Amino acid sequence: MTAVLEAPAAPRRAAKPLAAVLAAVGIPTFMVALDNLVVSTALPVIRADLGASLTDLQWFVNAYTLPFAAFLLTAAALGDRIGRRRMFVAGLVVFTLASAAAGLASSPWQLTAARAIQGLGGAAVAPLALTLLSAAVPDKMRTAAIGIWGGISGLGVAVGPVVGGAVVEGLDWHWIFWLNVPVGVVAVVLARTVLSESRGGARRLDPLGLVLSAAGMLLVIWGVVDGPDHGWTSARVLGMLITGGALIAAFLFWQTRNPSPMMPLSLFRSRGFGLVNLVTLAFSAGAFGSVFLLAQFFQVVQGLSPLDAGLRTLPWTAAPMIVAPLAGIFGDRIGQRNLILAGQTFLAAGIGWMGLSIGTDVTYSSLVAAFALAGIGMGLTFAPVSTVAMASVTEDQRGVASGVNNTIRELGVAIGVAALASIFSSYGSYATHQSFVDGIKPAVIVGALIVAAGAVIALFLPQRKP
């Protein structure tokens, strides 16, 4: 008697626990979000220690966001082709090494250079974290998972000013960056152990598209950053803005001709995807431009320590880590459009309240409710914006869609910091308490108006649930 032997079925890849996946993408996301604001409360101390100018202070922030924004789309496109996990891990390694270089900085140019390399590494982490998370969880859990991821990102924003202040007061500002090194090592091990490799729909590289998009974004953002210092009508700034705009236009034209584009323009046929990116631009420009100045107010005008200044921003910056996960859990039930609209309205009202109330003798108790209102607004925006962006495209397009959304967010940060710093410089200075207030008041009010424009745009988002 003969037995028929059947070949064993190919083993299924076991799904990783949600907590492990969230840790693998959440820890790097936390690091990248933390470093957006971690220097904010340390800026006055760094300025005194390194003899930095106002322009240097802007570059300590923008040297990070400039390459971050310029290379997000490039990193997402490369990840789709050579492997998202591979690109994600490479970004983590670069970010960690650059953090060590920032910790060794002893002059403004060294810190600026290290921050730029940090931003380059972060550009590979931010868009691919969301893409890897979306691929690793079932559809029914995706909205909640993105909400928790948004809360982790919000935690990075929340503790950034506090960590910066605590480290400066208890140790030395260099340790702001040294803390990233052991966390980065753990994050690399987790990513390689927990996350599975994946790729997007396109397999061929688009070298011309990579060069045009990266160079165009770099010049546009650099022009925006240099505008307040060199003058918006100077040959230097106009040259960068015009050349960058021409390169981006050439990139968009090439995408219509290339059979394997790195950014399919078909993404923008979705009304939801186009509008949610406009909301993202207004949100990040108004909010983070205001934070750049408000984080310094408590030290420059009220003479508080960096730690005390960071603690006073917590009602604003800590709210997203609580509100964002709730927005993710209940977003489908309430409607993502409704959450984004409410978030932008609350955020604009909170920032406007601060702008109108701020003065040399203002008490913290008169500002705390405005901080909390702004924080709730940010928390209601984080997760729904990402959810709408990812739900508006096909699965193969999620990598590039995340790259586009993150690029626009970081472009907004650079534009917001540059524009509001320019308004601050036009009306005030660091010379006296009153001159600082004279500059920050109109700048923050403009920040509130920018966010309010985002609320108006949110009215036209599709009402369907993703």
Disulfide bonds with the S-S distance in Angstrom:
none
